Amino acid sequence: MKTDNIIQEKSYAFAIRIVNLYRYLTEKKKEYVLSKQVLRSGTSIGANIEEGIGGQSKKDFYAKLNIAYKEARETNFWLRLLKDTNYISAKEAKSLIEDCNEILRIITAIINTMKKQLNY
């Protein structure tokens, strides 16, 4: 994917990592419930960002970014739970959680900028 939009790039790369995590959890660990939850929330981040970018207005973009933020928070929860229940190692979890937290920081900055622009 060729783009200059950092959150679009990072959320897409993160979604790929989440899909690979899902494959690992289902194929190697035979875990199907938590893995499905992290797959849904982890890929939804980028999907909502994409939808927001294609939105019809700044308000539409703002709304989708807020949904992406919530999905990233949920993903953070599932990653911590997978680590603390020993489905993934602390090392694997650390890398994914760091990426998720970086996405959260970027989304937060965008939302805060949008709040000012929209006078919220």
Sine and cosine of phi, psi and omega as CSV:
sin_phi,cos_phi,sin_psi,cos_psi,sin_omega,cos_omega
0.00,0.00,0.81,-0.58,-0.02,-1.00
-0.95,-0.31,0.90,-0.44,-0.03,-1.00
-0.34,-0.94,0.29,-0.96,0.07,-1.00
-0.96,-0.29,0.13,0.99,-0.04,-1.00
-1.00,-0.06,0.96,-0.27,-0.13,-0.99
-0.89,0.46,-0.65,0.76,-0.02,-1.00
-0.95,0.33,-0.55,0.84,0.07,-1.00
-0.91,0.42,-0.71,0.70,0.02,-1.00
-0.90,0.45,-0.76,0.65,-0.07,-1.00
-0.92,0.39,-0.63,0.78,0.00,-1.00
-0.94,0.35,-0.55,0.83,0.05,-1.00
-0.93,0.36,-0.72,0.69,0.03,-1.00
-0.88,0.47,-0.62,0.78,0.03,-1.00
-0.91,0.42,-0.66,0.75,0.02,-1.00
-0.87,0.50,-0.63,0.77,0.05,-1.00
-0.88,0.47,-0.69,0.72,0.03,-1.00
-0.88,0.47,-0.62,0.78,0.00,-1.00
-0.92,0.38,-0.66,0.75,0.05,-1.00
-0.88,0.48,-0.68,0.73,0.04,-1.00
-0.91,0.42,-0.60,0.80,0.08,-1.00
-0.89,0.45,-0.69,0.72,0.03,-1.00
-0.85,0.53,-0.72,0.69,0.03,-1.00
-0.85,0.53,-0.73,0.68,0.01,-1.00
-0.86,0.52,-0.75,0.67,-0.06,-1.00
-0.90,0.43,-0.63,0.77,-0.03,-1.00
-0.98,0.18,-0.62,0.78,-0.05,-1.00
-0.99,0.14,-0.67,0.74,-0.09,-1.00
-1.00,-0.08,-0.64,0.77,-0.07,-1.00
-0.99,-0.15,-0.17,0.98,-0.02,-1.00
0.82,0.57,0.64,0.77,0.01,-1.00
-0.96,-0.29,0.83,-0.56,-0.14,-0.99
-0.87,-0.49,-0.32,0.95,-0.07,-1.00
-1.00,0.02,-0.86,0.52,0.01,-1.00
-0.90,0.45,-0.61,0.79,-0.02,-1.00
-0.89,0.46,-0.60,0.80,0.02,-1.00
-0.93,0.37,-0.60,0.80,0.02,-1.00
-0.90,0.43,-0.74,0.67,-0.01,-1.00
-0.93,0.37,-0.53,0.85,0.07,-1.00
-0.89,0.45,-0.73,0.69,-0.04,-1.00
-0.90,0.44,-0.77,0.63,-0.06,-1.00
-0.95,0.31,-0.62,0.78,-0.05,-1.00
-0.93,0.38,-0.54,0.84,0.04,-1.00
-1.00,0.04,-0.36,0.93,0.01,-1.00
-0.93,0.37,-0.46,0.89,0.01,-1.00
-0.82,0.57,-0.84,0.54,-0.03,-1.00
-0.91,0.42,-0.59,0.81,0.00,-1.00
-0.89,0.46,-0.66,0.75,0.02,-1.00
-0.94,0.34,-0.57,0.82,0.07,-1.00
-0.90,0.43,-0.72,0.70,0.04,-1.00
-0.86,0.51,-0.70,0.72,0.00,-1.00
-0.90,0.44,-0.65,0.76,0.03,-1.00
-0.90,0.44,-0.65,0.76,0.02,-1.00
-0.88,0.48,-0.60,0.80,0.02,-1.00
-1.00,0.04,0.12,0.99,-0.05,-1.00
-0.91,0.42,0.23,-0.97,-0.07,-1.00
-1.00,0.03,-0.25,0.97,-0.04,-1.00
-0.45,-0.89,0.16,-0.99,0.07,-1.00
-0.91,0.42,-0.58,0.81,0.04,-1.00
-0.90,0.44,-0.63,0.77,0.04,-1.00
-0.89,0.45,-0.72,0.69,0.05,-1.00
-0.85,0.52,-0.73,0.68,0.00,-1.00
-0.86,0.51,-0.71,0.71,-0.01,-1.00
-0.89,0.46,-0.70,0.72,-0.01,-1.00
-0.92,0.38,-0.58,0.82,0.04,-1.00
-0.92,0.40,-0.58,0.82,0.07,-1.00
-0.91,0.41,-0.61,0.79,0.07,-1.00
-0.92,0.40,-0.68,0.73,0.03,-1.00
-0.86,0.50,-0.63,0.78,0.04,-1.00
-0.87,0.49,-0.73,0.69,0.00,-1.00
-0.88,0.47,-0.65,0.76,0.02,-1.00
-0.91,0.42,-0.60,0.80,0.03,-1.00
-0.92,0.39,-0.63,0.77,0.06,-1.00
-0.88,0.47,-0.69,0.72,0.00,-1.00
-0.89,0.45,-0.68,0.74,0.01,-1.00
-0.87,0.49,-0.67,0.75,0.05,-1.00
-0.83,0.55,-0.68,0.73,0.04,-1.00
-0.87,0.50,-0.77,0.64,-0.04,-1.00
-0.89,0.45,-0.62,0.79,0.02,-1.00
-0.90,0.43,-0.68,0.73,0.04,-1.00
-0.90,0.43,-0.64,0.77,0.01,-1.00
-0.91,0.42,-0.68,0.73,0.05,-1.00
-0.87,0.49,-0.62,0.78,0.05,-1.00
-0.93,0.38,-0.74,0.67,-0.09,-1.00
-0.95,0.30,-0.24,0.97,0.10,-1.00
-0.97,-0.25,0.19,0.98,0.10,-0.99
0.90,0.43,0.45,0.89,0.14,-0.99
-0.99,0.16,-0.50,0.87,0.12,-0.99
-0.76,-0.65,0.45,-0.89,-0.04,-1.00
-0.96,0.29,0.31,-0.95,0.05,-1.00
-0.87,0.50,-0.60,0.80,0.01,-1.00
-0.91,0.42,-0.72,0.69,0.03,-1.00
-0.88,0.47,-0.71,0.71,-0.02,-1.00
-0.90,0.44,-0.66,0.75,-0.04,-1.00
-0.84,0.54,-0.73,0.68,-0.01,-1.00
-0.89,0.45,-0.72,0.70,0.00,-1.00
-0.92,0.40,-0.68,0.73,-0.01,-1.00
-0.92,0.40,-0.62,0.78,0.06,-1.00
-0.88,0.47,-0.69,0.72,0.04,-1.00
-0.89,0.46,-0.68,0.73,0.00,-1.00
-0.89,0.45,-0.68,0.73,0.01,-1.00
-0.91,0.42,-0.59,0.81,0.06,-1.00
-0.90,0.44,-0.68,0.73,0.05,-1.00
-0.88,0.47,-0.68,0.74,0.04,-1.00
-0.86,0.50,-0.68,0.74,0.00,-1.00
-0.90,0.43,-0.67,0.74,0.00,-1.00
-0.91,0.41,-0.72,0.69,0.01,-1.00
-0.88,0.48,-0.68,0.74,0.02,-1.00
-0.86,0.50,-0.69,0.72,0.01,-1.00
-0.89,0.46,-0.67,0.74,0.01,-1.00
-0.91,0.42,-0.71,0.70,0.00,-1.00
-0.87,0.50,-0.70,0.71,0.00,-1.00
-0.89,0.46,-0.64,0.77,0.06,-1.00
-0.90,0.43,-0.68,0.73,0.00,-1.00
-0.90,0.43,-0.61,0.79,0.03,-1.00
-0.83,0.55,-0.69,0.73,0.00,-1.00
-0.91,0.40,-0.70,0.72,-0.01,-1.00
-0.90,0.43,-0.57,0.82,-0.04,-1.00
-1.00,-0.07,0.01,1.00,-0.02,-1.00
0.84,0.54,0.69,0.72,0.04,-1.00
-1.00,0.00,0.00,0.00,0.00,0.00
